[in-house]
Amino acid sequence: MSVANILTIDLEDWFQVSNLDRYIGRELWDTCESRLEASTYRLLAILDEAGAKATFFVLGWNAERHERLVREIARRGHEIGIHGYHHALVYEQTPVQFSWEMEHCQKIITSITGSPARGYRAASFSVVRRSLWALELLEKHGFEYDSSIFPIHHPRYGIPDSPGDPYRVAINGHSSFLEFPISTMRWMGWRIGFSGGAYFRLLPYRVVAAGIKQLNAHGQSAVVYLHPWELDPDHPRLPLPWQMRLRCYGNLEHTEGKLRRLLRDFEFAPVEAHIDRCRRTSPCYRLTEGELVLRDAPLATSGLQPVSKP
């Protein structure tokens, strides 16, 4: 039986990328040419052709300005999640600021779709060891899952020794909250990203496919992520340093073709399609003084401790 993988879309415009913060502040966003609707409708058409559904993690700032687009995404059967309000990194916010964002975004999404979002993804995967407190607040605000933890080494994000498969997190006496970490693969003893963003664009397709097949062979679903602007190679480009230019603009002209091939070769579903199964079968970890810990085999530094295994 084939494994249904998880397709996620971070609904951002080309000027909302964290790498561009120093060049285009949020106060300038309203002055930038928005290409979000055109690129997202293009993406929706590709998904319709493939018969695939996805989870769209939506910035509240975009939802306020593109209500019809968000409503159309939901009408086509895709899940709507929250990506924060204006792409602020979690570890640069206070818990009070983060709580306000969650409340405000849920009100926006509920007013558009008629129901609150079940899931959340942090800007630039910024739920890291020092911002694990965000999981408690997400559960408090009624979220059922997070998909922000990236188990790799990276200057801006990542908890490299955290689990790579979905798991439950025991919070406030409940053990139903889920974490869907971003997928990684092993290379020369290191965990590396492969399934989205610049990793997906820059790596050869055969490497991406091999990573997904590796996970599927063990009955695990790969979490794939993309942005609408990655299907728009003609969007405005800034004169960036070469490393940043590569991350932001490298292989944009090939993203659509790779995505179409991915949708032909693998089965995909939104995160919400996996919630019930993962609640039944995933191990459970607990938050202890801001750390997550596994009871049977403690993880020394990840901050996760197991409470139970299925």
Contacts in CASP RR format, 6 or more apart in sequence:
PFRMAT RR
TARGET T0000
AUTHOR 0000-0000-0000
METHOD contacts of the structure
MODEL  1
MSVANILTIDLEDWFQVSNLDRYIGRELWDTCESRLEASTYRLLAILDEA
GAKATFFVLGWNAERHERLVREIARRGHEIGIHGYHHALVYEQTPVQFSW
EMEHCQKIITSITGSPARGYRAASFSVVRRSLWALELLEKHGFEYDSSIF
PIHHPRYGIPDSPGDPYRVAINGHSSFLEFPISTMRWMGWRIGFSGGAYF
RLLPYRVVAAGIKQLNAHGQSAVVYLHPWELDPDHPRLPLPWQMRLRCYG
NLEHTEGKLRRLLRDFEFAPVEAHIDRCRRTSPCYRLTEGELVLRDAPLA
TSGLQPVSKP
2 216 0 8 1.000
2 267 0 8 1.000
3 215 0 8 1.000
3 216 0 8 1.000
3 219 0 8 1.000
3 220 0 8 1.000
3 221 0 8 1.000
3 267 0 8 1.000
4 221 0 8 1.000
4 267 0 8 1.000
4 268 0 8 1.000
4 269 0 8 1.000
4 273 0 8 1.000
4 274 0 8 1.000
5 212 0 8 1.000
5 216 0 8 1.000
5 221 0 8 1.000
5 222 0 8 1.000
5 223 0 8 1.000
5 224 0 8 1.000
5 266 0 8 1.000
5 267 0 8 1.000
5 268 0 8 1.000
5 269 0 8 1.000
6 55 0 8 1.000
6 180 0 8 1.000
6 221 0 8 1.000
6 222 0 8 1.000
6 223 0 8 1.000
6 224 0 8 1.000
6 268 0 8 1.000
6 269 0 8 1.000
6 270 0 8 1.000
6 271 0 8 1.000
6 274 0 8 1.000
7 52 0 8 1.000
7 53 0 8 1.000
7 54 0 8 1.000
7 55 0 8 1.000
7 224 0 8 1.000
7 226 0 8 1.000
7 268 0 8 1.000
7 269 0 8 1.000
7 270 0 8 1.000
8 54 0 8 1.000
8 55 0 8 1.000
8 56 0 8 1.000
8 57 0 8 1.000
8 121 0 8 1.000
8 147 0 8 1.000
8 223 0 8 1.000
8 224 0 8 1.000
8 225 0 8 1.000
8 226 0 8 1.000
8 270 0 8 1.000
8 271 0 8 1.000
9 43 0 8 1.000
9 54 0 8 1.000
9 55 0 8 1.000
9 56 0 8 1.000
9 57 0 8 1.000
9 225 0 8 1.000
9 226 0 8 1.000
9 227 0 8 1.000
9 228 0 8 1.000
10 57 0 8 1.000
10 83 0 8 1.000
10 121 0 8 1.000
10 225 0 8 1.000
10 226 0 8 1.000
10 227 0 8 1.000
11 36 0 8 1.000
11 40 0 8 1.000
11 56 0 8 1.000
11 57 0 8 1.000
11 58 0 8 1.000
11 59 0 8 1.000
11 62 0 8 1.000
11 70 0 8 1.000
11 73 0 8 1.000
11 83 0 8 1.000
11 227 0 8 1.000
11 228 0 8 1.000
12 36 0 8 1.000
12 59 0 8 1.000
12 62 0 8 1.000
12 83 0 8 1.000
12 87 0 8 1.000
12 227 0 8 1.000
12 228 0 8 1.000
12 229 0 8 1.000
13 29 0 8 1.000
13 32 0 8 1.000
13 34 0 8 1.000
13 35 0 8 1.000
13 36 0 8 1.000
13 62 0 8 1.000
13 228 0 8 1.000
13 229 0 8 1.000
14 32 0 8 1.000
14 35 0 8 1.000
14 229 0 8 1.000
14 232 0 8 1.000
14 235 0 8 1.000
14 236 0 8 1.000
15 24 0 8 1.000
15 28 0 8 1.000
15 29 0 8 1.000
15 32 0 8 1.000
15 236 0 8 1.000
16 29 0 8 1.000
16 59 0 8 1.000
16 61 0 8 1.000
16 62 0 8 1.000
16 86 0 8 1.000
16 87 0 8 1.000
17 227 0 8 1.000
17 229 0 8 1.000
17 248 0 8 1.000
18 87 0 8 1.000
18 89 0 8 1.000
18 123 0 8 1.000
18 124 0 8 1.000
18 156 0 8 1.000
19 240 0 8 1.000
19 244 0 8 1.000
19 247 0 8 1.000
19 248 0 8 1.000
20 238 0 8 1.000
20 248 0 8 1.000
23 238 0 8 1.000
23 240 0 8 1.000
24 32 0 8 1.000
24 238 0 8 1.000
26 86 0 8 1.000
26 87 0 8 1.000
29 61 0 8 1.000
29 86 0 8 1.000
32 236 0 8 1.000
33 236 0 8 1.000
34 65 0 8 1.000
35 229 0 8 1.000
35 232 0 8 1.000
35 235 0 8 1.000
36 62 0 8 1.000
36 66 0 8 1.000
36 69 0 8 1.000
36 228 0 8 1.000
36 229 0 8 1.000
37 66 0 8 1.000
37 69 0 8 1.000
38 232 0 8 1.000
39 228 0 8 1.000
39 229 0 8 1.000
39 231 0 8 1.000
39 232 0 8 1.000
39 235 0 8 1.000
40 69 0 8 1.000
40 73 0 8 1.000
40 228 0 8 1.000
41 69 0 8 1.000
42 228 0 8 1.000
42 231 0 8 1.000
42 232 0 8 1.000
42 256 0 8 1.000
43 226 0 8 1.000
43 228 0 8 1.000
43 231 0 8 1.000
44 72 0 8 1.000
44 73 0 8 1.000
44 76 0 8 1.000
44 78 0 8 1.000
46 231 0 8 1.000
46 256 0 8 1.000
46 259 0 8 1.000
46 260 0 8 1.000
46 263 0 8 1.000
47 53 0 8 1.000
47 54 0 8 1.000
47 76 0 8 1.000
47 78 0 8 1.000
47 263 0 8 1.000
48 76 0 8 1.000
50 260 0 8 1.000
50 263 0 8 1.000
50 264 0 8 1.000
51 263 0 8 1.000
52 263 0 8 1.000
52 268 0 8 1.000
52 269 0 8 1.000
53 77 0 8 1.000
53 78 0 8 1.000
53 79 0 8 1.000
53 268 0 8 1.000
53 269 0 8 1.000
53 270 0 8 1.000
53 273 0 8 1.000
54 78 0 8 1.000
54 79 0 8 1.000
54 268 0 8 1.000
54 270 0 8 1.000
55 78 0 8 1.000
55 79 0 8 1.000
55 80 0 8 1.000
55 81 0 8 1.000
55 119 0 8 1.000
55 147 0 8 1.000
55 270 0 8 1.000
55 271 0 8 1.000
55 272 0 8 1.000
56 70 0 8 1.000
56 73 0 8 1.000
56 78 0 8 1.000
56 79 0 8 1.000
56 80 0 8 1.000
56 81 0 8 1.000
57 81 0 8 1.000
57 82 0 8 1.000
57 83 0 8 1.000
57 119 0 8 1.000
57 120 0 8 1.000
57 121 0 8 1.000
57 147 0 8 1.000
58 70 0 8 1.000
58 73 0 8 1.000
58 80 0 8 1.000
58 81 0 8 1.000
58 82 0 8 1.000
58 83 0 8 1.000
58 109 0 8 1.000
58 117 0 8 1.000
59 83 0 8 1.000
59 84 0 8 1.000
59 85 0 8 1.000
59 86 0 8 1.000
59 87 0 8 1.000
60 82 0 8 1.000
60 83 0 8 1.000
60 84 0 8 1.000
60 85 0 8 1.000
60 86 0 8 1.000
60 104 0 8 1.000
60 105 0 8 1.000
60 108 0 8 1.000
60 109 0 8 1.000
61 85 0 8 1.000
61 86 0 8 1.000
61 87 0 8 1.000
62 70 0 8 1.000
63 70 0 8 1.000
63 105 0 8 1.000
63 108 0 8 1.000
63 109 0 8 1.000
63 112 0 8 1.000
64 108 0 8 1.000
67 112 0 8 1.000
70 80 0 8 1.000
70 109 0 8 1.000
70 112 0 8 1.000
70 113 0 8 1.000
71 112 0 8 1.000
71 113 0 8 1.000
73 80 0 8 1.000
74 80 0 8 1.000
74 112 0 8 1.000
74 113 0 8 1.000
78 270 0 8 1.000
79 118 0 8 1.000
79 270 0 8 1.000
79 271 0 8 1.000
79 272 0 8 1.000
80 109 0 8 1.000
80 113 0 8 1.000
80 117 0 8 1.000
81 109 0 8 1.000
81 117 0 8 1.000
81 118 0 8 1.000
81 119 0 8 1.000
81 120 0 8 1.000
81 121 0 8 1.000
82 102 0 8 1.000
82 105 0 8 1.000
82 106 0 8 1.000
82 109 0 8 1.000
82 117 0 8 1.000
82 119 0 8 1.000
82 120 0 8 1.000
82 121 0 8 1.000
82 143 0 8 1.000
83 120 0 8 1.000
83 121 0 8 1.000
83 122 0 8 1.000
83 123 0 8 1.000
84 101 0 8 1.000
84 102 0 8 1.000
84 105 0 8 1.000
84 120 0 8 1.000
84 122 0 8 1.000
84 123 0 8 1.000
85 101 0 8 1.000
85 104 0 8 1.000
85 105 0 8 1.000
87 123 0 8 1.000
87 124 0 8 1.000
88 97 0 8 1.000
88 101 0 8 1.000
88 123 0 8 1.000
89 122 0 8 1.000
89 123 0 8 1.000
89 124 0 8 1.000
89 126 0 8 1.000
89 156 0 8 1.000
90 98 0 8 1.000
90 122 0 8 1.000
90 123 0 8 1.000
90 126 0 8 1.000
90 127 0 8 1.000
90 128 0 8 1.000
90 131 0 8 1.000
90 134 0 8 1.000
90 148 0 8 1.000
91 126 0 8 1.000
91 128 0 8 1.000
91 130 0 8 1.000
91 131 0 8 1.000
92 126 0 8 1.000
93 101 0 8 1.000
95 133 0 8 1.000
95 134 0 8 1.000
95 137 0 8 1.000
98 134 0 8 1.000
98 137 0 8 1.000
99 137 0 8 1.000
99 140 0 8 1.000
99 141 0 8 1.000
102 120 0 8 1.000
102 137 0 8 1.000
102 138 0 8 1.000
102 141 0 8 1.000
102 143 0 8 1.000
103 141 0 8 1.000
105 117 0 8 1.000
106 116 0 8 1.000
106 117 0 8 1.000
106 141 0 8 1.000
109 116 0 8 1.000
109 117 0 8 1.000
110 116 0 8 1.000
116 142 0 8 1.000
117 143 0 8 1.000
118 143 0 8 1.000
118 144 0 8 1.000
118 145 0 8 1.000
118 271 0 8 1.000
118 272 0 8 1.000
118 275 0 8 1.000
119 138 0 8 1.000
119 143 0 8 1.000
119 144 0 8 1.000
119 145 0 8 1.000
119 146 0 8 1.000
119 147 0 8 1.000
119 271 0 8 1.000
120 138 0 8 1.000
120 143 0 8 1.000
120 145 0 8 1.000
120 146 0 8 1.000
120 147 0 8 1.000
120 148 0 8 1.000
121 146 0 8 1.000
121 147 0 8 1.000
121 148 0 8 1.000
122 131 0 8 1.000
122 134 0 8 1.000
122 146 0 8 1.000
122 148 0 8 1.000
124 156 0 8 1.000
124 157 0 8 1.000
125 148 0 8 1.000
125 149 0 8 1.000
125 150 0 8 1.000
125 156 0 8 1.000
125 157 0 8 1.000
125 158 0 8 1.000
125 182 0 8 1.000
126 148 0 8 1.000
126 156 0 8 1.000
126 157 0 8 1.000
127 134 0 8 1.000
127 135 0 8 1.000
127 146 0 8 1.000
127 148 0 8 1.000
127 149 0 8 1.000
128 149 0 8 1.000
128 157 0 8 1.000
128 158 0 8 1.000
128 159 0 8 1.000
129 159 0 8 1.000
129 291 0 8 1.000
129 301 0 8 1.000
129 302 0 8 1.000
129 303 0 8 1.000
132 287 0 8 1.000
132 290 0 8 1.000
132 291 0 8 1.000
132 292 0 8 1.000
132 303 0 8 1.000
133 290 0 8 1.000
134 146 0 8 1.000
134 148 0 8 1.000
135 146 0 8 1.000
135 169 0 8 1.000
135 171 0 8 1.000
135 177 0 8 1.000
135 179 0 8 1.000
135 287 0 8 1.000
135 292 0 8 1.000
136 171 0 8 1.000
136 172 0 8 1.000
136 287 0 8 1.000
138 146 0 8 1.000
138 177 0 8 1.000
139 169 0 8 1.000
139 171 0 8 1.000
139 172 0 8 1.000
139 174 0 8 1.000
139 177 0 8 1.000
140 172 0 8 1.000
143 177 0 8 1.000
144 176 0 8 1.000
144 177 0 8 1.000
144 178 0 8 1.000
144 275 0 8 1.000
145 177 0 8 1.000
145 178 0 8 1.000
145 179 0 8 1.000
145 180 0 8 1.000
145 271 0 8 1.000
145 275 0 8 1.000
146 177 0 8 1.000
146 178 0 8 1.000
146 179 0 8 1.000
146 180 0 8 1.000
147 179 0 8 1.000
147 180 0 8 1.000
147 181 0 8 1.000
147 182 0 8 1.000
147 223 0 8 1.000
147 271 0 8 1.000
149 158 0 8 1.000
149 159 0 8 1.000
149 162 0 8 1.000
149 179 0 8 1.000
149 181 0 8 1.000
149 182 0 8 1.000
150 157 0 8 1.000
150 158 0 8 1.000
150 159 0 8 1.000
150 181 0 8 1.000
150 182 0 8 1.000
150 184 0 8 1.000
150 193 0 8 1.000
151 158 0 8 1.000
151 159 0 8 1.000
151 160 0 8 1.000
151 161 0 8 1.000
151 162 0 8 1.000
151 163 0 8 1.000
151 164 0 8 1.000
151 181 0 8 1.000
151 182 0 8 1.000
151 184 0 8 1.000
151 191 0 8 1.000
152 158 0 8 1.000
152 160 0 8 1.000
152 184 0 8 1.000
152 191 0 8 1.000
152 192 0 8 1.000
152 193 0 8 1.000
153 160 0 8 1.000
153 190 0 8 1.000
153 191 0 8 1.000
159 302 0 8 1.000
159 303 0 8 1.000
160 191 0 8 1.000
160 302 0 8 1.000
161 299 0 8 1.000
161 300 0 8 1.000
161 301 0 8 1.000
161 302 0 8 1.000
162 181 0 8 1.000
162 292 0 8 1.000
162 299 0 8 1.000
162 302 0 8 1.000
162 303 0 8 1.000
162 304 0 8 1.000
163 181 0 8 1.000
163 283 0 8 1.000
163 285 0 8 1.000
163 302 0 8 1.000
163 304 0 8 1.000
164 181 0 8 1.000
164 183 0 8 1.000
164 184 0 8 1.000
165 181 0 8 1.000
165 220 0 8 1.000
165 282 0 8 1.000
166 178 0 8 1.000
166 179 0 8 1.000
166 180 0 8 1.000
166 181 0 8 1.000
166 221 0 8 1.000
166 274 0 8 1.000
166 278 0 8 1.000
166 282 0 8 1.000
167 178 0 8 1.000
167 179 0 8 1.000
167 282 0 8 1.000
167 283 0 8 1.000
167 284 0 8 1.000
167 285 0 8 1.000
167 304 0 8 1.000
168 175 0 8 1.000
168 176 0 8 1.000
168 177 0 8 1.000
168 178 0 8 1.000
168 179 0 8 1.000
168 278 0 8 1.000
168 279 0 8 1.000
168 282 0 8 1.000
168 283 0 8 1.000
168 284 0 8 1.000
168 285 0 8 1.000
169 175 0 8 1.000
169 177 0 8 1.000
169 178 0 8 1.000
169 179 0 8 1.000
169 284 0 8 1.000
169 285 0 8 1.000
169 286 0 8 1.000
169 287 0 8 1.000
169 292 0 8 1.000
170 177 0 8 1.000
170 284 0 8 1.000
170 285 0 8 1.000
170 286 0 8 1.000
170 287 0 8 1.000
170 307 0 8 1.000
171 177 0 8 1.000
171 286 0 8 1.000
171 287 0 8 1.000
175 284 0 8 1.000
175 307 0 8 1.000
175 308 0 8 1.000
176 279 0 8 1.000
178 275 0 8 1.000
178 278 0 8 1.000
178 279 0 8 1.000
178 282 0 8 1.000
180 223 0 8 1.000
180 271 0 8 1.000
180 274 0 8 1.000
180 278 0 8 1.000
181 223 0 8 1.000
182 193 0 8 1.000
182 195 0 8 1.000
182 223 0 8 1.000
182 225 0 8 1.000
183 193 0 8 1.000
183 194 0 8 1.000
183 195 0 8 1.000
183 211 0 8 1.000
183 212 0 8 1.000
183 215 0 8 1.000
183 222 0 8 1.000
183 223 0 8 1.000
183 224 0 8 1.000
184 191 0 8 1.000
184 192 0 8 1.000
184 193 0 8 1.000
184 194 0 8 1.000
185 191 0 8 1.000
185 192 0 8 1.000
185 193 0 8 1.000
185 194 0 8 1.000
185 210 0 8 1.000
185 211 0 8 1.000
185 214 0 8 1.000
185 215 0 8 1.000
186 192 0 8 1.000
192 199 0 8 1.000
193 199 0 8 1.000
194 200 0 8 1.000
194 203 0 8 1.000
194 207 0 8 1.000
194 208 0 8 1.000
194 211 0 8 1.000
195 208 0 8 1.000
195 211 0 8 1.000
195 212 0 8 1.000
195 222 0 8 1.000
195 223 0 8 1.000
195 224 0 8 1.000
195 225 0 8 1.000
196 224 0 8 1.000
196 225 0 8 1.000
196 226 0 8 1.000
197 225 0 8 1.000
197 226 0 8 1.000
197 227 0 8 1.000
197 230 0 8 1.000
198 246 0 8 1.000
198 247 0 8 1.000
198 248 0 8 1.000
198 250 0 8 1.000
199 208 0 8 1.000
200 208 0 8 1.000
200 224 0 8 1.000
200 226 0 8 1.000
200 255 0 8 1.000
200 258 0 8 1.000
201 230 0 8 1.000
201 250 0 8 1.000
201 251 0 8 1.000
201 252 0 8 1.000
201 254 0 8 1.000
201 255 0 8 1.000
201 258 0 8 1.000
202 246 0 8 1.000
202 250 0 8 1.000
202 251 0 8 1.000
205 258 0 8 1.000
205 261 0 8 1.000
205 262 0 8 1.000
208 258 0 8 1.000
208 262 0 8 1.000
209 262 0 8 1.000
209 265 0 8 1.000
209 266 0 8 1.000
211 222 0 8 1.000
212 222 0 8 1.000
212 224 0 8 1.000
212 266 0 8 1.000
215 221 0 8 1.000
215 222 0 8 1.000
216 222 0 8 1.000
216 266 0 8 1.000
221 274 0 8 1.000
222 266 0 8 1.000
224 262 0 8 1.000
224 268 0 8 1.000
226 255 0 8 1.000
226 259 0 8 1.000
229 235 0 8 1.000
230 252 0 8 1.000
230 255 0 8 1.000
231 252 0 8 1.000
231 255 0 8 1.000
231 256 0 8 1.000
231 259 0 8 1.000
232 252 0 8 1.000
233 252 0 8 1.000
233 253 0 8 1.000
233 255 0 8 1.000
237 245 0 8 1.000
237 248 0 8 1.000
237 249 0 8 1.000
240 248 0 8 1.000
240 249 0 8 1.000
280 310 0 8 1.000
281 310 0 8 1.000
282 310 0 8 1.000
283 294 0 8 1.000
283 306 0 8 1.000
283 308 0 8 1.000
283 309 0 8 1.000
283 310 0 8 1.000
284 306 0 8 1.000
284 307 0 8 1.000
284 308 0 8 1.000
284 309 0 8 1.000
285 292 0 8 1.000
285 293 0 8 1.000
285 294 0 8 1.000
285 304 0 8 1.000
285 305 0 8 1.000
285 306 0 8 1.000
285 307 0 8 1.000
286 292 0 8 1.000
286 293 0 8 1.000
286 295 0 8 1.000
286 305 0 8 1.000
286 307 0 8 1.000
287 293 0 8 1.000
288 303 0 8 1.000
288 305 0 8 1.000
290 303 0 8 1.000
291 303 0 8 1.000
291 304 0 8 1.000
291 305 0 8 1.000
292 302 0 8 1.000
292 303 0 8 1.000
292 304 0 8 1.000
292 305 0 8 1.000
293 299 0 8 1.000
293 303 0 8 1.000
293 304 0 8 1.000
293 305 0 8 1.000
293 306 0 8 1.000
294 304 0 8 1.000
294 305 0 8 1.000
294 306 0 8 1.000
294 307 0 8 1.000
295 305 0 8 1.000
295 306 0 8 1.000
295 307 0 8 1.000
295 308 0 8 1.000
296 306 0 8 1.000
296 309 0 8 1.000
297 306 0 8 1.000
298 305 0 8 1.000
298 306 0 8 1.000
299 305 0 8 1.000
END
